[in-house]
């Protein structure tokens, strides 16, 4: 029997096989945003979590998107 862990991502409960990583739990679009620096993943205590970190039973993860949007480069400095 395969062991599973229960994880909450942005308040939604899901079950994953033991051995999967944070990137598997948060989904492709969130992973892409994190890799591009537009978001970060944190745990329930506000600590940063690496995409390749292991999932553990009862973990609560949050994808926090940056409010800063890239604007035009000011060439007249």
N, C-alpha and C positions, 0 to 999 in steps of 0.2 A: 504494500500500500504506500502511495506517495504522500509525503507529509506536505501539508499546506499551511499557509499563514494568512491571517486576516489583516488587511491594511486599509486605512482610510486615506483617500486622496481628495483634498478639497471638500471634505465632509461626506464623500460618497464611499460606502463600504464595498470592498471587493476581496476576493480570495485568489491567492497566487501560489504556485508551487514553490517550495523551499528551494533557494538557490537563484531565484530570479533577482534582478537588480532594480534599483529605483527607476531607471529609464523605462523598464517594462511596465511599471505601475502608472507612470504619469502620461504615457502615450506619445506618439510620434510628434505631434505639433508642439507640445510642451518641451520635448527634448530639443527640437529644432530651435525654439525660442531661447532655451538655456544656452545652447551651443553658440548662438549668435549674440549672446549678451543682453537679450531683451527680457530675460526672466531669470529667476533663481529658485531653487527648491530649498525649503526649510522644514524642520520638524516642529512639533507642537510647542517646543520651548524656544523657538526662534533661531535655532542653530542651523547653519548652512549644511546641506546634505549633498554629497557628490552623486552624479548620475550613475556611477558604477558601484555605489554603496549597496550592500546587501539589505534586503527587506527582512524585517523581523515581525513576529506576531504582535498585533496591537499597535503597530506604528501608525502615526498620523503625519501625513505629509501635506504640504501646501506649496503650490506653484505661485510665486509672487512675481507679477509682471511689472516691469519698469514703467513709471509714469512719464519718464522723459522720452520725448520723441525726437529723432534726429531732424535737424533743420538744415537750412542752406548754410554753406560755409561762408563766413564773412571774410571776403578777400580784401576789404578796405581797412586794414589795421595799421 
